[in-house]
Amino acid sequence: MRKFFISLFGLFAFFSCSPKGETTVTRLHLKDLLQDCPRWENREVLLQLTYMGWNCPKDCSHPGITRSDACWVEGHRCIYSAGTGLLNPLKDVGKTVTVKARVKRNLRGVCYLVVEEVRPQ
């Protein structure tokens, strides 16, 4: 009986782990992320966004994470980020890039990105 439970545990552990620690990254549009932020919280996403640095639209919800939060836009929608993927908030404004980021929400529920990687278009 003991061997059965050990085997069962081994099978469970094998099938519950992803190979090589890989995680799923989902490509989506900013509108879809902002419409259902709780669904994407703590998940990695790929977004095609235009970097605005510190020139954020007035109606963009600021999460208040750091004093140097930067923002990104897609169409008329925007989102702030903690981290810029090494983009310069003054010189790189207007660059459209692919952003790999983890989705977070602050205590007030405001959605923001933690940028992990930026790829040129």
DSSP file with accessible surface (Angstrom, degrees, kcal/mol):
  #  RESIDUE AA STRUCTURE BP1 BP2  ACC     N-H-->O    O-->H-N    N-H-->O    O-->H-N    TCO  KAPPA ALPHA  PHI   PSI    X-CA   Y-CA   Z-CA
    1    1 A M     >        0   0  168      0, 0.0     4,-1.9     0, 0.0     5,-0.2   0.000 360.0 360.0 360.0 -39.0    0.0    0.0    0.0
    2    2 A R  H  >  +     0   0  201      1,-0.2     4,-2.3     2,-0.2     5,-0.2   0.908 360.0  52.1 -62.7 -41.2    2.8    2.4    0.8
    3    3 A K  H  > S+     0   0  173      1,-0.2     4,-2.7     2,-0.2    -1,-0.2   0.881 106.1  55.9 -63.0 -36.0    4.4    1.8   -2.6
    4    4 A F  H  > S+     0   0  119      2,-0.2     4,-2.7     1,-0.2    -1,-0.2   0.940 109.5  44.4 -61.2 -48.2    1.0    2.7   -4.2
    5    5 A F  H  X S+     0   0  113     -4,-1.9     4,-2.6     2,-0.2    -2,-0.2   0.884 113.1  50.8 -67.1 -37.9    0.8    6.0   -2.4
    6    6 A I  H  X S+     0   0  101     -4,-2.3     4,-2.4     2,-0.2    -2,-0.2   0.933 113.0  46.4 -64.2 -42.8    4.5    6.9   -3.2
    7    7 A S  H  X S+     0   0   72     -4,-2.7     4,-2.4     2,-0.2    -2,-0.2   0.918 112.3  50.3 -63.9 -43.1    3.8    6.0   -6.9
    8    8 A L  H  X S+     0   0   90     -4,-2.7     4,-2.4    -5,-0.2    -2,-0.2   0.927 111.3  48.4 -62.0 -43.4    0.7    8.1   -6.9
    9    9 A F  H  X S+     0   0  144     -4,-2.6     4,-2.8     1,-0.2     5,-0.2   0.914 110.1  52.5 -62.9 -42.3    2.5   11.0   -5.4
   10   10 A G  H  X S+     0   0   36     -4,-2.4     4,-2.4     2,-0.2    -2,-0.2   0.912 110.2  47.5 -60.8 -43.5    5.3   10.7   -8.0
   11   11 A L  H  X S+     0   0  102     -4,-2.4     4,-2.5     2,-0.2     5,-0.2   0.921 112.3  50.0 -64.1 -42.3    2.8   10.7  -10.9
   12   12 A F  H  X S+     0   0  141     -4,-2.4     4,-1.6     1,-0.2    -2,-0.2   0.941 112.3  46.9 -61.0 -46.6    1.0   13.8   -9.4
   13   13 A A  H  X S+     0   0   35     -4,-2.8     4,-0.7     1,-0.2    -1,-0.2   0.906 112.3  51.1 -63.9 -39.2    4.3   15.6   -8.9
   14   14 A F  H >< S+     0   0  145     -4,-2.4     3,-0.6    -5,-0.2    -2,-0.2   0.942 114.7  40.9 -64.4 -47.1    5.4   14.8  -12.5
   15   15 A F  H 3< S+     0   0  159     -4,-2.5    -1,-0.2     1,-0.2    -2,-0.2   0.690 109.8  58.5 -80.2 -15.9    2.2   15.9  -14.2
   16   16 A S  H 3< S+     0   0   73     -4,-1.6     2,-0.4    -5,-0.2    -1,-0.2   0.610  93.9  78.2 -88.8  -9.0    1.8   19.1  -12.1
   17   17 A C  S << S-     0   0   91     -4,-0.7     3,-0.1    -3,-0.6     0, 0.0  -0.806  77.7-131.5-100.4 139.3    5.2   20.5  -13.1
   18   18 A S    >   -     0   0   61     -2,-0.4     3,-1.5     4,-0.1    -2,-0.1  -0.593  40.0 -89.9 -83.8 150.7    5.8   22.2  -16.4
   19   19 A P  G >  S-     0   0   93      0, 0.0     3,-2.2     0, 0.0    -1,-0.1  -0.329 103.8  -6.2 -63.8 136.2    8.9   21.1  -18.4
   20   20 A K  G 3  S-     0   0  198      1,-0.3    -2,-0.0    -3,-0.1    -3,-0.0   0.748 121.0 -72.5  54.6  25.1   12.0   23.1  -17.6
   21   21 A G  G <  S+     0   0   63     -3,-1.5    -1,-0.3     1,-0.2     2,-0.0   0.734  83.6 166.4  68.2  20.0   10.1   25.5  -15.4
   22   22 A E    <   -     0   0  113     -3,-2.2     2,-0.3     1,-0.0    -1,-0.2  -0.354  19.7-157.7 -69.1 147.7    8.4   27.1  -18.5
   23   23 A T        -     0   0   91     -2,-0.0     2,-0.4    -5,-0.0    20,-0.0  -0.883  22.7-105.8-121.3 159.5    5.5   29.4  -17.9
   24   24 A T        -     0   0  115     -2,-0.3    20,-0.5     2,-0.0     2,-0.5  -0.715  28.6-162.2 -87.1 129.4    2.7   30.3  -20.4
   25   25 A V  E     -a   44   0A  49     -2,-0.4     2,-0.5    18,-0.1    20,-0.2  -0.958   9.3-150.9-111.7 127.8    2.9   33.9  -21.8
   26   26 A T  E     -a   45   0A  34     18,-1.8    20,-2.5    -2,-0.5     2,-0.5  -0.852   4.5-143.1-104.6 130.2   -0.3   35.2  -23.3
   27   27 A R  E     +a   46   0A 147     -2,-0.5     2,-0.3    18,-0.2    20,-0.2  -0.775  39.1 148.1 -87.9 128.3   -0.3   37.7  -26.1
   28   28 A L        -     0   0   16     18,-2.3    20,-0.4    -2,-0.5     2,-0.3  -0.948  45.9 -97.8-151.4 173.4   -3.2   40.2  -25.8
   29   29 A H     >  -     0   0  107     -2,-0.3     4,-1.8    18,-0.1     3,-0.5  -0.687  33.4-119.2 -93.8 152.1   -4.4   43.7  -26.4
   30   30 A L  H  > S+     0   0    0     -2,-0.3     4,-2.9     1,-0.2     5,-0.3   0.877 112.7  59.8 -59.5 -36.9   -4.3   46.4  -23.7
   31   31 A K  H  > S+     0   0   83      1,-0.2     4,-1.9     2,-0.2    -1,-0.2   0.913 106.0  47.9 -59.3 -41.7   -8.1   46.8  -23.9
   32   32 A D  H  > S+     0   0   58     -3,-0.5     4,-1.0     2,-0.2    -1,-0.2   0.893 112.3  49.4 -67.6 -38.1   -8.6   43.1  -23.0
   33   33 A L  H >< S+     0   0    0     -4,-1.8     3,-0.6     1,-0.2     7,-0.2   0.946 113.2  45.5 -64.5 -47.0   -6.1   43.4  -20.1
   34   34 A L  H >< S+     0   0   64     -4,-2.9     3,-0.6     1,-0.2    -2,-0.2   0.813 107.4  58.3 -70.4 -28.6   -7.8   46.5  -18.7
   35   35 A Q  H 3< S+     0   0  137     -4,-1.9    -1,-0.2    -5,-0.3    -2,-0.2   0.786 125.8  17.0 -70.3 -26.7  -11.3   45.1  -19.0
   36   36 A D  T XX S+     0   0   72     -4,-1.0     3,-0.9    -3,-0.6     4,-0.9  -0.342  71.7 156.7-144.1  58.2  -10.5   42.1  -16.8
   37   37 A a  H X> S+     0   0    9     -3,-0.6     4,-1.2     1,-0.2     3,-1.0   0.872  71.9  60.6 -56.2 -42.7   -7.3   42.8  -14.9
   38   38 A P  H 34 S+     0   0   71      0, 0.0     3,-0.3     0, 0.0    -1,-0.2   0.864 100.3  57.3 -56.4 -32.7   -8.1   40.4  -12.0
   39   39 A R  H <4 S+     0   0  144     -3,-0.9    -2,-0.2     1,-0.2    -6,-0.1   0.848 113.7  38.0 -63.9 -33.8   -8.1   37.5  -14.6
   40   40 A W  H X< S+     0   0   15     -3,-1.0     3,-2.2    -4,-0.9    63,-0.5   0.524  83.9 131.0 -98.1  -5.2   -4.5   38.4  -15.7
   41   41 A E  T 3< S+     0   0   58     -4,-1.2    63,-0.2    -3,-0.3     3,-0.1  -0.199  80.1   6.9 -56.8 134.4   -3.0   39.3  -12.3
   42   42 A N  T 3  S+     0   0   81     61,-3.7     2,-0.3     1,-0.3    -1,-0.3   0.544 106.3 116.5  69.5  11.8    0.3   37.6  -11.6
   43   43 A R    <   -     0   0   96     -3,-2.2    60,-2.1    60,-0.2     2,-0.4  -0.786  68.4-115.5-107.2 154.3    0.4   36.2  -15.1
   44   44 A E  E     -aB  25 102A  18    -20,-0.5   -18,-1.8    -2,-0.3     2,-0.3  -0.714  38.0-179.9 -87.1 137.3    3.0   37.0  -17.9
   45   45 A V  E     -aB  26 101A   0     56,-2.9    56,-2.3    -2,-0.4     2,-0.5  -0.922  24.9-139.1-134.3 157.3    1.7   38.7  -20.9
   46   46 A L  E     +aB  27 100A  22    -20,-2.5   -18,-2.3    -2,-0.3     2,-0.4  -0.985  28.1 175.3-115.1 128.7    3.0   40.0  -24.3
   47   47 A L  E     - B   0  99A   0     52,-2.2    52,-3.4    -2,-0.5     2,-0.8  -0.986  31.4-136.2-133.7 142.5    1.6   43.4  -25.4
   48   48 A Q  E     + B   0  98A  91    -20,-0.4     2,-0.3    -2,-0.4   -18,-0.2  -0.893  46.9 161.2 -97.0 110.2    2.5   45.6  -28.4
   49   49 A L  E     - B   0  97A   1     48,-2.4    48,-2.8    -2,-0.8     2,-0.5  -0.896  42.7-122.6-132.6 159.4    2.6   49.1  -26.9
   50   50 A T  E     -CB  73  96A  35     23,-3.0    23,-2.5    -2,-0.3     2,-0.4  -0.899  32.8-127.3-103.6 128.2    3.9   52.5  -27.5
   51   51 A Y  E     +C   72   0A   0     44,-3.0    43,-3.5    -2,-0.5    44,-0.3  -0.593  29.1 174.9 -78.9 129.2    6.2   53.8  -24.8
   52   52 A M  E >   -     0   0A  44     19,-2.6     3,-2.5    -2,-0.4    20,-0.2   0.413  18.9-161.3-112.2  -2.4    5.3   57.2  -23.4
   53   53 A G  E 3  S-C   71   0A   0     18,-0.7    18,-2.1     1,-0.3    -1,-0.3  -0.334  72.8 -21.1  58.1-126.4    7.8   57.6  -20.6
   54   54 A W  T 3  S+     0   0  129     35,-0.9     2,-1.4    16,-0.2    -1,-0.3   0.382 116.5  96.5 -96.1   3.9    6.6   60.2  -18.2
   55   55 A N    <   +     0   0  104     -3,-2.5    -1,-0.2    34,-0.2    -2,-0.1  -0.478  58.3 166.5 -90.8  66.1    4.3   61.8  -20.7
   56   56 A b        -     0   0   26     -2,-1.4    -2,-0.0     1,-0.1    17,-0.0  -0.558  42.5-103.0 -87.2 144.4    1.2   60.0  -19.6
   57   57 A P    >   -     0   0   48      0, 0.0     3,-1.7     0, 0.0    -1,-0.1  -0.306  31.7-119.6 -59.7 146.5   -2.4   60.9  -20.6
   58   58 A K  T 3  S+     0   0  213      1,-0.3    -2,-0.1     3,-0.0     0, 0.0   0.815 111.6  53.9 -60.4 -31.6   -4.2   62.7  -17.8
   59   59 A D  T 3  S+     0   0  130      2,-0.1     2,-0.4     0, 0.0    -1,-0.3   0.414  79.5 116.7 -88.0   6.6   -6.9   60.0  -17.6
   60   60 A c  S <  S-     0   0   13     -3,-1.7     2,-0.6     1,-0.1    19,-0.1  -0.590  72.5-120.3 -76.8 126.7   -4.4   57.2  -17.1
   61   61 A S        -     0   0   82     -2,-0.4    19,-0.4    17,-0.3    -1,-0.1  -0.570  25.0-146.4 -72.9 115.7   -4.9   55.5  -13.7
   62   62 A H        -     0   0   72     -2,-0.6    48,-0.1     1,-0.1    50,-0.1  -0.705   8.2-159.4 -86.7 125.3   -1.6   55.9  -11.7
   63   63 A P        -     0   0    4      0, 0.0    45,-0.2     0, 0.0    44,-0.2   0.665  27.1-135.3 -79.5 -14.5   -0.9   53.0   -9.4
   64   64 A G        +     0   0   51      2,-0.1     3,-0.1    42,-0.1    -2,-0.1   0.873  57.3 139.1  66.4  36.7    1.5   55.0   -7.2
   65   65 A I  S    S-     0   0   64      1,-0.3     2,-0.3    16,-0.0    17,-0.1   0.947  72.5  -7.7 -78.6 -52.9    4.2   52.3   -7.1
   66   66 A T    >   -     0   0   63      1,-0.0     3,-1.0     0, 0.0    -1,-0.3  -0.908  67.8-111.9-135.3 169.3    7.2   54.5   -7.5
   67   67 A R  T 3  S+     0   0  249     -2,-0.3    -1,-0.0     1,-0.2    -3,-0.0   0.706 115.7  52.1 -73.7 -19.2    7.9   58.1   -8.3
   68   68 A S  T 3  S+     0   0   72      2,-0.0    -1,-0.2     0, 0.0    15,-0.2   0.061  73.4 149.9-108.1  25.8    9.3   57.2  -11.7
   69   69 A D    <   -     0   0    6     -3,-1.0     2,-0.2    13,-0.1    13,-0.2  -0.338  31.0-155.2 -57.0 136.8    6.5   55.0  -13.0
   70   70 A A  E     - D   0  81A   1     11,-1.4    11,-2.7    13,-0.2     2,-0.3  -0.673   5.1-136.4-108.0 167.1    6.3   55.2  -16.8
   71   71 A b  E     -CD  53  80A   0    -18,-2.1   -19,-2.6     9,-0.3   -18,-0.7  -0.888   9.0-157.7-130.2 163.2    3.3   54.6  -19.0
   72   72 A W  E     -CD  51  79A   0      7,-2.6     7,-2.1    -2,-0.3     2,-0.3  -0.935  10.4-155.1-132.8 149.9    2.5   52.8  -22.2
   73   73 A V  E     -CD  50  78A  21    -23,-2.5   -23,-3.0    -2,-0.3     2,-0.3  -0.933  16.7-175.3-130.6 153.9   -0.4   53.3  -24.7
   74   74 A E  E >  S- D   0  77A  42      3,-2.1     3,-1.9    -2,-0.3     2,-0.2  -0.893  77.2 -42.9-140.9 110.0   -2.2   51.3  -27.3
   75   75 A G  T 3  S-     0   0   75     -2,-0.3   -25,-0.0     1,-0.3   -26,-0.0  -0.487 123.8 -25.9  65.9-128.6   -4.8   53.4  -29.1
   76   76 A H  T 3  S+     0   0  148     -2,-0.2     2,-0.3    -3,-0.1    -1,-0.3   0.337 120.2  94.5 -99.6   8.3   -6.5   55.6  -26.5
   77   77 A R  E <   -D   74   0A  78     -3,-1.9    -3,-2.1   -17,-0.0     2,-0.3  -0.736  53.6-173.8 -98.9 150.3   -5.9   53.2  -23.6
   78   78 A c  E     -D   73   0A  17     -2,-0.3     2,-0.3    -5,-0.2   -17,-0.3  -0.948  12.0-172.1-141.7 161.2   -2.9   53.4  -21.3
   79   79 A I  E     -D   72   0A   3     -7,-2.1    -7,-2.6    -2,-0.3     2,-0.2  -0.988  20.5-128.2-150.7 144.3   -1.2   51.6  -18.4
   80   80 A Y  E     -De  71 112A  27     31,-0.5    33,-2.0   -19,-0.4     2,-0.3  -0.527  23.4-156.7 -86.7 163.2    1.6   52.4  -16.0
   81   81 A S  E     -De  70 113A   1    -11,-2.7   -11,-1.4    31,-0.2     2,-0.7  -0.988  21.6-137.1-140.4 150.2    4.6   50.2  -15.4
   82   82 A A  E    S+ e   0 114A  22     31,-2.9    33,-1.4    -2,-0.3   -13,-0.1  -0.950  90.0  19.7 -98.0 112.1    7.2   49.6  -12.7
   83   83 A G        -     0   0   42     -2,-0.7    32,-0.2    31,-0.2   -13,-0.2   0.055  67.3-138.9  99.5 146.8   10.3   49.2  -14.8
   84   84 A T    >   -     0   0   33     31,-0.1     3,-1.1    30,-0.1    -1,-0.1   0.364  37.9-114.0-120.7   0.7   10.9   50.4  -18.4
   85   85 A G  T 3  S-     0   0   30     30,-0.3    33,-0.2     1,-0.2     3,-0.1   0.868  78.4 -58.1  64.0  33.3   12.8   47.6  -19.9
   86   86 A L  T 3  S+     0   0  175      1,-0.3    -1,-0.2    31,-0.1     2,-0.2   0.576  99.6 143.5  70.4  12.4   15.8   49.9  -20.2
   87   87 A L    <   -     0   0   20     -3,-1.1    -1,-0.3     1,-0.1    -3,-0.1  -0.604  54.9-118.1 -77.6 145.8   13.9   52.5  -22.3
   88   88 A N     >  -     0   0   57     -2,-0.2     4,-2.3     1,-0.1     5,-0.2  -0.740  12.3-143.5 -87.1 123.8   14.8   56.1  -21.6
   89   89 A P  T  4 S+     0   0   28      0, 0.0   -35,-0.9     0, 0.0   -34,-0.2   0.613  99.3  33.6 -66.6  -9.6   11.8   58.0  -20.3
   90   90 A L  T  4 S+     0   0  129    -37,-0.1     3,-0.3   -36,-0.1    -2,-0.0   0.773 125.5  34.9-108.1 -41.9   12.9   61.1  -22.2
   91   91 A K  T  4 S+     0   0  173      1,-0.2    -4,-0.0     3,-0.0   -38,-0.0   0.731 115.1  51.0 -89.4 -24.4   14.6   59.9  -25.4
   92   92 A D  S >< S+     0   0   26     -4,-2.3     3,-1.9     2,-0.1   -41,-0.2   0.314  71.8 136.3-102.1  10.8   12.5   56.8  -26.2
   93   93 A V  T 3  S+     0   0   50     -3,-0.3   -41,-0.2     1,-0.2     3,-0.1  -0.322  70.8  25.0 -59.4 132.6    9.0   58.3  -26.1
   94   94 A G  T 3  S+     0   0   46    -43,-3.5     2,-0.3     1,-0.3    -1,-0.2   0.311  84.2 136.6  95.2  -6.0    6.9   57.2  -29.0
   95   95 A K    <   -     0   0  104     -3,-1.9   -44,-3.0   -44,-0.3     2,-0.5  -0.576  46.4-144.2 -75.7 131.2    8.7   53.9  -29.7
   96   96 A T  E     +B   50   0A  55     -2,-0.3    25,-0.8   -46,-0.3     2,-0.3  -0.863  34.2 157.8 -97.0 126.4    6.4   51.0  -30.3
   97   97 A V  E     -BF  49 120A   7    -48,-2.8   -48,-2.4    -2,-0.5     2,-0.5  -0.873  46.6-102.2-139.5 168.1    7.8   47.7  -28.9
   98   98 A T  E     -BF  48 119A  16     21,-2.9    21,-2.9    -2,-0.3     2,-0.5  -0.889  39.5-157.9 -96.1 126.2    6.7   44.3  -27.7
   99   99 A V  E     -BF  47 118A   0    -52,-3.4   -52,-2.2    -2,-0.5     2,-0.6  -0.921  12.2-162.2-111.9 126.0    6.6   44.2  -23.9
  100  100 A K  E     +BF  46 117A  48     17,-3.0    16,-2.9    -2,-0.5    17,-2.0  -0.942  34.3 151.9-102.1 122.4    6.8   41.0  -21.9
  101  101 A A  E     -BF  45 115A   0    -56,-2.3   -56,-2.9    -2,-0.6     2,-0.4  -0.970  46.8-117.2-148.8 162.0    5.5   41.9  -18.4
  102  102 A R  E     -BF  44 114A  71     12,-2.3    12,-2.5    -2,-0.3     2,-0.4  -0.884  35.5-126.4-102.2 134.5    3.8   40.5  -15.3
  103  103 A V  E     + F   0 113A   0    -60,-2.1   -61,-3.7   -63,-0.5     2,-0.3  -0.660  35.2 171.1 -85.4 132.9    0.4   42.0  -14.5
  104  104 A K  E     - F   0 112A  60      8,-2.7     8,-2.6    -2,-0.4     2,-0.3  -0.892  20.9-150.0-133.4 164.7   -0.1   43.4  -11.0
  105  105 A R  E     - F   0 111A  88     -2,-0.3     6,-0.2     6,-0.2     2,-0.0  -0.996  16.4-133.6-133.7 143.1   -2.7   45.4   -9.1
  106  106 A N    >   -     0   0   26      4,-2.0     3,-2.0    -2,-0.3   -42,-0.1  -0.182  43.6 -84.9 -82.8-175.6   -2.1   47.8   -6.2
  107  107 A L  T 3  S+     0   0  187      1,-0.3    -1,-0.1   -44,-0.2    -2,-0.0   0.759 130.9  53.7 -65.2 -23.0   -4.2   47.8   -3.0
  108  108 A R  T 3  S-     0   0  174    -45,-0.2    -1,-0.3     2,-0.1    -2,-0.0   0.431 121.4-107.4 -87.8  -2.0   -6.8   50.1   -4.7
  109  109 A G    <   +     0   0   32     -3,-2.0     2,-0.4     1,-0.3    -2,-0.1   0.551  65.8 153.1  89.7   7.6   -7.1   47.6   -7.6
  110  110 A V        -     0   0   25    -47,-0.1    -4,-2.0   -48,-0.1    -1,-0.3  -0.594  41.3-130.6 -76.0 127.2   -5.3   49.7  -10.2
  111  111 A a  E     + F   0 105A  15     -2,-0.4   -31,-0.5    -6,-0.2     2,-0.3  -0.516  36.5 159.6 -78.8 139.0   -3.7   47.5  -12.8
  112  112 A Y  E     -eF  80 104A  31     -8,-2.6    -8,-2.7    -2,-0.2     2,-0.4  -0.948  31.9-114.2-150.4 171.7   -0.1   48.0  -13.8
  113  113 A L  E     -eF  81 103A   0    -33,-2.0   -31,-2.9    -2,-0.3     2,-0.7  -0.882   3.5-152.0-112.1 144.2    2.8   46.1  -15.4
  114  114 A V  E     -eF  82 102A  50    -12,-2.5   -12,-2.3    -2,-0.4     2,-0.2  -0.952  33.0-136.9-108.2 104.5    6.1   44.9  -14.1
  115  115 A V  E     + F   0 101A  19    -33,-1.4   -30,-0.3    -2,-0.7   -14,-0.2  -0.465  33.2 169.1 -70.9 128.7    8.2   45.0  -17.2
  116  116 A E  E     +     0   0A  81    -16,-2.9     2,-0.3     1,-0.4   -15,-0.2   0.710  66.6   0.7-106.6 -31.8   10.5   41.9  -17.7
  117  117 A E  E     - F   0 100A  78    -17,-2.0   -17,-3.0     2,-0.0     2,-0.4  -0.984  53.3-155.6-160.2 144.9   11.6   42.4  -21.3
  118  118 A V  E     - F   0  99A  32     -2,-0.3   -19,-0.2   -19,-0.2   -34,-0.0  -0.997  12.0-168.5-126.1 130.4   11.2   44.8  -24.2
  119  119 A R  E     - F   0  98A  96    -21,-2.9   -21,-2.9    -2,-0.4    -2,-0.0  -0.968  24.9-116.9-118.5 134.6   11.7   43.8  -27.8
  120  120 A P  E       F   0  97A 116      0, 0.0   -23,-0.2     0, 0.0   -25,-0.0  -0.247 360.0 360.0 -64.6 155.8   12.0   46.2  -30.7
  121  121 A Q              0   0  127    -25,-0.8   -24,-0.1   -24,-0.0   -25,-0.0  -0.407 360.0 360.0 -68.6 360.0    9.3   46.1  -33.4
